[in-house]
Amino acid sequence: MIRHIVLIRHRPDLPASDVAVIEAMFRGLQERLEGFLAYHGGPDVNFEGLDRGYRHGHVLDFADQAARMRYHDDLGHKLLGAHLVAAADGGIDGLLVVDLELPGG
């Protein structure tokens, strides 16, 4: 299984409605793409102060690398990516993306 983690530093002026649109776009891709197993997203609730401004996260689980690539190559993902860059403080510099290969997947 591949766990895809997207952290974002939102622009200070970003309306909450834009965050809702981004989350809906993630859910729409999950509903449509084979092997996109789970989506979870929301604001950071960590109390340690180590967020470095990344105050919102999205966690996506894919059955395997092939499913991850279907997501990556999908036009809906490209549109979502444009929304994320526009929502991030500093554009692409306000995003952090990590993929982890989890055991058993």
C-alpha positions in Angstrom: 0.0 0.0 0.0 1.2 3.5 -0.7 0.3 6.3 1.7 0.4 9.7 0.0 0.7 12.7 2.4 0.1 16.3 1.4 0.7 19.1 3.8 -0.2 22.7 3.0 0.5 26.1 4.4 -2.6 28.0 3.4 -2.5 31.6 2.3 -3.6 33.8 5.2 -6.5 35.2 3.1 -7.8 31.8 1.9 -11.5 31.5 2.4 -12.8 28.4 4.2 -14.9 27.6 1.1 -11.7 27.0 -0.9 -10.6 24.4 1.6 -13.9 22.7 1.3 -13.6 22.6 -2.5 -10.1 21.0 -2.2 -11.4 18.4 0.1 -14.4 17.7 -2.2 -12.0 17.3 -5.1 -9.9 14.7 -3.2 -13.1 12.8 -2.3 -14.3 12.9 -5.9 -11.1 11.3 -7.1 -11.4 8.6 -4.5 -14.9 7.8 -5.6 -13.8 7.5 -9.2 -10.3 6.0 -9.3 -9.7 2.3 -8.9 -7.3 1.5 -6.1 -7.7 4.8 -4.3 -8.6 3.2 -1.0 -9.1 6.0 1.5 -8.9 9.8 2.0 -8.7 11.8 5.2 -8.0 15.5 5.5 -8.3 18.3 8.0 -6.6 20.9 10.1 -3.6 20.1 12.2 -4.4 19.5 15.9 -0.8 18.8 17.1 0.1 20.6 20.3 3.9 20.4 20.0 4.3 23.5 17.7 6.3 21.6 15.1 4.0 22.2 12.2 6.3 24.9 10.6 3.1 26.5 9.2 1.8 23.3 7.6 -1.6 23.6 9.3 -3.7 21.4 7.1 -3.1 17.8 5.8 -4.4 15.3 3.4 -3.7 11.6 3.6 -4.5 9.3 0.7 -4.1 5.5 0.6 -3.6 3.6 -2.6 -3.6 -0.1 -3.1 -0.3 -0.1 -4.9 2.0 2.0 -7.0 -0.1 1.5 -10.1 -3.1 3.0 -8.3 -0.9 5.9 -7.2 0.1 6.5 -10.8 -3.5 6.4 -12.0 -4.2 9.2 -9.5 -1.1 11.1 -10.5 -1.8 10.9 -14.2 -5.5 11.8 -13.9 -6.8 15.1 -15.2 -8.7 15.6 -12.0 -5.5 15.3 -10.0 -3.9 18.0 -12.2 -6.8 20.3 -11.6 -6.6 19.5 -7.9 -2.9 20.3 -7.9 -3.5 23.7 -9.5 -6.1 24.4 -6.7 -3.5 23.4 -4.0 -0.8 25.5 -5.5 -3.2 28.5 -5.6 -4.3 27.9 -2.0 -0.8 27.6 -0.6 1.2 30.4 0.9 4.1 30.9 -1.6 2.6 28.7 -4.2 4.3 25.3 -4.6 6.7 26.3 -1.8 3.8 26.0 0.6 3.3 22.3 -0.2 5.0 19.3 1.2 4.3 15.8 -0.3 5.6 12.5 1.0 4.8 8.9 -0.2 5.4 6.0 2.1 5.3 2.3 1.1 3.6 0.6 4.0 4.2 -3.1 4.9 1.7 -5.6 3.7 0.8 -3.5 0.7 
